[in-house]
Amino acid sequence: MDGKVHTYKARLVAKGCTQTYGIDYEETFSPVAYIRAIRILIAIAAYYDYEIWQMDVKTAFLNGRLYEDIYMEQPEGYVDPKYPNRVCKLQISIYGLKQASPSGSDVVFLILYVDDILIMGNKIPRLKEVKDYLGKCFSMKDLGEAAYILGIKIYRDRSRRLIKLSQSAYIDKILKKYDMHNSKKGYLLMEVKHDLRNELCASTPEEVAYMKKVPYASAVGSIMYAVRCTRADVAFAQNLVSRYQQNPRKLH
């Protein structure tokens, strides 16, 4: 949630890579909301002062039904000594399977992103009914008022009807990954004096060899997630440097 490890878990995972489409599985999609839809609904909640509650589905991929006959080897370390050559027939979906994911005046919005749920509305009793219903259908974790969604911190000032979304933990993680956490902060989104043209791409063998060691495309892709979620102000700069992923230069 906040970029830090809170719980360690172990999973029994199926080898979904060995499944055959049309025989072992059909659909593989996950129900996810667009980030722009999440931002829009959060803005609506701020304007009308709706409640924003959050829930998490425990072991979401274990709630799916299986419509195919799926067999798997006995997991290492848990082989039945009496029947070492037998296999397991799955009764429900488990992690690793291709099909694990799909398996009035009152206002209620429910945003689903795989196993993360935001519930918004104007009537607390109605929201409690929704939460109770979901709790009866699935094993749920009630997280109270929303604080994080997809690693995005939610700050709220209800007296001013303001909501702020922050990805500071994610951005700090990016800076540390690319050894830039000690860099000076800047207030300009990009410096106009830099002339980023295709003619200025790496041309000498030495520079090409050097830039192959630089994770340029990876860094640009990491910034893209922040742009889509909370940092639209750097969209132009990110789009500009994205044009030179094929053959970047030190200047880029």
Buried (B, 14 or more C-beta within 10 A) or exposed (E): BEBEEEEEEEEEBBEBEEBEEEEBBEEBEEEBBEBEEBBEBBEEBBEEEBBBBBBBBEEBBBBBEBEEEBEBEBEEEEEEEEEEEEEBEBEBBBBBBBBBBBBEEEBBBBBBBBBBBBBBBBBEEBBEBBBEEBEEEBEBEEBEEBBBBBBBBBEBEEEEEEBEBBBEBBBEBBBEEBEEEEEEEEEEEBEEEEEBEEEBBBEEEEBBEEBEEBEBEEBBEBBBBBBBBBBEEEBEBBEEBBBBBEBBBEEB
